[in-house]
Amino acid sequence: MKPGPQAEKGGEQCAEVITKNAVRLTLRGHEPTILILRQNGRVDQIPEAALFEEAV
């Protein structure tokens, strides 16, 4: 996944929709995080770096 233009601007806070049930959340001073809304209503929070580790 390539970071969106807002995330590349050096630590700005932003939320970027990835799919209809996933959002990339970037907060100042924190690693980018993916929030996934599950069908049962649960929200999973996964560090973006962990997604790349699992995909390899």
Residue frames as qw, qx, qy, qz and C-alpha x, y, z in Angstrom:
[[0.000, 0.888, 0.459, 0.000, 0.00, 0.00, 0.00],
 [0.403, 0.334, -0.014, 0.852, 1.34, 3.39, -0.94],
 [0.143, -0.497, -0.488, 0.704, 0.80, 6.20, 1.59],
 [0.225, 0.835, 0.477, 0.157, -1.76, 8.79, 0.55],
 [0.357, 0.621, -0.023, 0.698, -0.68, 12.36, -0.22],
 [0.417, -0.813, 0.047, -0.404, -1.68, 13.63, 3.23],
 [0.889, -0.430, 0.061, 0.141, 0.39, 10.98, 5.03],
 [0.768, 0.257, 0.029, 0.586, 3.48, 11.93, 2.99],
 [0.096, 0.849, 0.021, 0.520, 3.46, 15.55, 4.18],
 [0.336, 0.361, -0.575, 0.653, 5.45, 14.86, 7.32],
 [0.191, -0.154, -0.790, 0.561, 3.31, 13.76, 10.19],
 [0.399, -0.148, -0.056, -0.903, 0.00, 15.46, 9.51],
 [0.393, 0.132, 0.815, -0.405, -3.03, 13.90, 11.13],
 [0.510, 0.215, -0.390, -0.736, -5.38, 12.28, 8.64],
 [0.627, 0.089, 0.747, -0.202, -7.71, 9.38, 8.00],
 [0.319, 0.388, -0.588, -0.634, -7.81, 7.79, 4.56],
 [0.860, 0.118, 0.308, -0.388, -10.45, 5.30, 3.40],
 [0.138, -0.379, 0.859, 0.315, -8.82, 2.16, 2.01],
 [0.177, -0.243, -0.883, -0.360, -11.93, 0.02, 1.46],
 [0.441, -0.550, -0.320, -0.633, -15.56, 0.32, 2.56],
 [0.778, -0.591, -0.194, -0.091, -14.63, -1.20, 5.93],
 [0.773, -0.234, -0.083, 0.583, -10.99, -0.13, 6.46],
 [0.069, 0.985, -0.008, 0.157, -9.35, 3.22, 7.20],
 [0.690, 0.136, -0.270, 0.658, -5.68, 4.20, 7.45],
 [0.338, -0.927, -0.157, -0.043, -5.27, 6.49, 10.46],
 [0.627, 0.264, -0.221, 0.699, -2.18, 8.67, 10.78],
 [0.380, -0.909, -0.171, -0.007, -1.68, 10.72, 13.95],
 [0.211, 0.832, -0.397, 0.325, 1.25, 13.00, 14.70],
 [0.204, -0.599, 0.703, -0.324, 4.02, 11.12, 16.48],
 [0.744, -0.057, 0.616, -0.252, 2.50, 7.67, 15.87],
 [0.193, -0.109, 0.865, 0.450, 2.94, 4.89, 13.34],
 [0.527, 0.051, -0.346, -0.774, 0.20, 4.68, 10.68],
 [0.333, 0.039, 0.879, -0.340, -2.55, 2.32, 11.82],
 [0.345, -0.132, -0.687, -0.626, -5.24, 0.45, 9.91],
 [0.433, 0.060, 0.601, -0.670, -8.70, 0.32, 11.51],
 [0.269, -0.061, -0.842, -0.463, -10.93, -2.48, 10.23],
 [0.575, -0.047, 0.321, -0.751, -14.66, -2.58, 11.00],
 [0.017, -0.011, 0.995, 0.100, -15.81, -6.22, 11.20],
 [0.398, -0.339, -0.611, -0.595, -19.35, -7.39, 10.39],
 [0.529, -0.501, -0.663, 0.174, -19.98, -8.14, 14.07],
 [0.184, -0.949, -0.133, -0.217, -19.27, -4.49, 14.94],
 [0.727, -0.524, 0.095, 0.434, -15.80, -5.08, 16.37],
 [0.349, 0.911, -0.216, 0.047, -13.03, -2.68, 15.32],
 [0.891, -0.157, 0.061, 0.422, -9.56, -4.17, 14.88],
 [0.030, 0.963, -0.248, -0.103, -6.52, -1.90, 15.08],
 [0.915, 0.037, 0.182, 0.359, -3.46, -3.16, 13.19],
 [0.224, -0.725, 0.305, 0.575, -0.16, -1.27, 12.76],
 [0.653, 0.683, -0.147, -0.292, 0.38, -0.67, 9.03],
 [0.114, 0.627, -0.769, -0.050, 3.88, -2.23, 9.22],
 [0.510, -0.101, 0.823, -0.227, 2.37, -5.50, 10.53],
 [0.765, 0.500, 0.223, -0.339, 0.26, -5.84, 7.39],
 [0.489, 0.710, -0.490, -0.130, 3.38, -5.90, 5.23],
 [0.183, -0.442, 0.863, -0.163, 5.06, -8.49, 7.50],
 [0.650, 0.139, 0.677, -0.317, 2.04, -10.80, 7.24],
 [0.698, 0.634, 0.005, -0.334, 1.77, -10.37, 3.46],
 [0.237, 0.690, -0.671, -0.128, 5.33, -11.58, 2.83]]
